[in-house]
Amino acid sequence: MTILETNYLVPSAGFVLLLVAYAVVFVLWPLWQALRAGQLLWALVIFFLSPLGAIAWYLLGRDRRRS
């Protein structure tokens, strides 16, 4: 086996599934919070620009007094 035939950089299926599940929760949670707070524009930003929209909402859009 040569060095080019190794698969050290290929992640396992379980790891990829965990990352996808985390990403989905990371987008759905702020989407739900924005809709619950009546912030439709933020909900659209989160939906169409995910996951960047979710990060922007965490940093700029959420109401920290309610959290």
Protein Blocks (a to p, Z undefined) as FASTA:
>chain_A
ZZklpcklpccfklmmmmmmmmmmmmmmmmmmmmmnopaklmmmmmmmccklmmmmmmmm
pcfklZZ
